[in-house]
Amino acid sequence: MMMASSIFLLITAFFLFSLPSFALNVSHDGRAITIDGERRILLSGSIHYPRSTPGMWPSLIKKAKEGGINTIETYVFWNAHEAQRRQYDFSGNLDLVRFIKTIQEEGLYAVLRIGPYVCAEWNYGGFPVWLHNIPGIKFRTKNDVFMNEMSNFTTVIVDMMKHENLFASQGGPIIISQIENEYGNVIGSYGNDGKEYVQWCASLAESYQIGVPWVMCQESDAPSPMINTCNGWYCDQFTPNNPNSPKMWTENWTGWFKGWGLQDPHRTAEDLSFAVARFFQYGGTFQNYYMYHGGTNFGRTSGGPYITTSYDYDAPLDEYGNLNQPKWGHLKQLHLLLRSMEKVLTHGSVRSIEYGNMTTATIYSYDGKSSCFFGNGNPKDDATINFENTMYSIPAWSVSILPDCFSEAYNTAKVNSQTSVMVKKENAADDFEEPYTLKWQWRNEGFEHSNKNGLVEDSLMTVEQLLDQKAVSNDTSDYLWYITSFHVNNTDPILGKETTLQVNTAGHVIHTFVNGRHVGSQYAQNGKYSFTFESKIKLKVGRNEIALLSVTVGLPNYGANFDLVQTGISGPVNVVGRERLDELTQKLGGDQKYIIQEVTKELASSKWTYKIGLRGERQQLHDPMLSHQWRWFGNNLPTNKMFVWYKTTFKAPIGNDPVVVDLMGLGKGHAWVNGKSIGRYWLSYLASENGCSPTCDYRGTYSNSKCLTNCGKPSQRWYHVPRDFLKDDDNTLVVFEEFGGNPWNVKFQTVTVGTACANAYEGNSLELSCQGGSVISQIRFASFGSPKGTCGSFGAGQCESSSALSAIQKACIGKESCSIDVSESYLGPTGCKDTNRLAVEIIC
């Protein structure tokens, strides 16, 4: 049974909600977070301020609010704010105060997850790498050095929020704060010192007296008054460790992150809404989507290793800030319904009826009113139940919500929102050029080597050992040169032998040069970030030089002692000469074995000279204000050549749609627009051909290996260029190509809705929309009755209304959005015996 769409008129009342400017009393009991004595249903969404830009923040937060979200959550990123010890940066997209105030301006609450360990697939888990290099330090355990540094940064953040009156107790939007992060997942590795560290974290948090509750996620032994919370794809079975703590879900994973060389993971709207509805069915009152907007790992902020620049996460708002439909719309309807039931869910008595086969009815009753959840957790079988003498059907792996315990207003498996098909459009600012091409300049990076005196220009140090890359560079660059040399005289036994260089590395990527010649490159694959590089080389009499360029692709961000994982050239480094002697050792059964004479030169303890970064980085070739100081070439553009800088100019695409640059043809490297990094790129690393499917069954437990797409293609082809980065006149794109590629196919595009389709059930209101000023230009298909097929391949069924198409054309053509009442009174009679559905496809 379906409820009339009028229930969603409640949206008006919710969107008028705004936060008062006076102080709020925020506390909690065993049922919910209470604000000024009122228990609240809190629907939160993660938006990370460094993964977007100040120009995007108002739009992102407004879209979250329009989607029924009433709270915005963010981590605080220590290494972004304190990249160098005691030097702080809160400018640009690191302006945390501005971000929190933008939340407040939209009338929403905020959750501040200070950590300061964040994980978040962020480089080094949010820890600044200089922390690793302080003598005597041990991360995330009872260690005075670490605790002093953590306390200092946490105090900086808390004091900043207090100074700006941003805690709810001061009239601000922050109603919850978090200390540490997912420590319970690793606490066993730290023994008793880990337990004492948790107690210290709680004491530190309490000492700030901020007047709002503190949480510890994934921390089953969180000391009171800390609230322990759940993270995961499903948290309906979670129980807090304290009866006075509400049931809170700090991370509901809306999808999953992407890695270089991996396919794209997706989580369906049906499964995500199922997880949310079950959580509230079983007593939850605070739920946060991780992520609501994933965004972009600008610069070198992605962790992993091997996390892509895109952090789209299949979130309700895509990487660029567009609505990810149908996920955004399907969840919006759920949010509005849950918020309309706030009183009964937070105050009502609860009883359950078990129907068997994983089907349960949960009834909340308060003040003479009742609301019901009918949950079917069976991944295969639909269920039919008799509740108070009325029969109800619940599809497999779904929850039906009946706010009056009679009429079904929402079912998680029945999506009544449009599915948007996003398209990339060519740069309209340059549409006078046919064909569209960019004019490129180039400049060689060159390879590092010593001069005739054996010295390396601008080197950092020379020591007789191999050092961890983090310890040398403080992660100021992805690139670190390890350079050594050795002498070979005329009588050296290695001469005349087949010679191989062997390098054991944990640096993710290695480029190897012997006597000024490139002898090979290799990168880690299949999650094995330590490997052995081998290449045949030729030696000469006299001085032989080996130059190794170690490259990191994001530092580890998760796991016990992840901070100790070595990066860079770990050793041993050997030059091995082999020679087959003519003397046979044995001759058995026709098999012949020869004596192999082997000579090894061990170089790990030789003198190694270290040089941080690329020449072009030091020359700041990425900055158009400075790069003109260096000569660039316009002719004989090299392609498929490693270590080349490319530069071009372009006009900003017209309109307001998000801008991307298609880097197809390039290999691996880094890109900048107007001096601002848009992140690492790696198009030459293709995802596996296996594991993808054109269809996705939402039923059954989700994991990040389910519902994969993009097999056999680059893990990321398009890179976000925020409009904040662009100028009205000429803009500059600079790329450093590390592996070798062809820039001629690079082009700028905009992202918008191309087509949209829906398959809505009778009794609902269907919203159809384009975006960015685009209008609905055509109704490609419409059938109300019993339509067949799926989006892009709809067909008419055995019965349908004859007037549905004309009604929709009249309501929608020429408009950016329109609303359709899915009913026979609006679309015309169908003659169908079963519940009618509307299938429609529009062109924007």
PyMOL commands that set and color helices and strands:
alter all, ss='L'
color gray80, all
select helices_A, chain A and resi 5-15+49-51+57-66+78-81+92-94+96-105+123-126+129-132+144-163+168-170+183-185+187-207+269-281+327-340+342-347+428-430+469-473+562-564+615-618+627-629+723-725+743-745+804-812+824-827
alter helices_A, ss='H'
color red, helices_A
select strands_A, chain A and resi 26-28+33-35+38-39+42-47+71-75+109-115+174-179+214-217+227-232+248-253+264-265+286-293+349-356+359-366+369-376+383-387+390-394+398-402+410-411+419-426+440-444+461-463+479-488+498-505+509-514+517-523+531-537+542-551+569-588+591-602+608-612+644-651+659-662+668-673+676-682+708-709+718-721+730-737+747-761+765-769+778-785+817-821+837-843
alter strands_A, ss='S'
color yellow, strands_A
deselect
rebuild
show_as cartoon
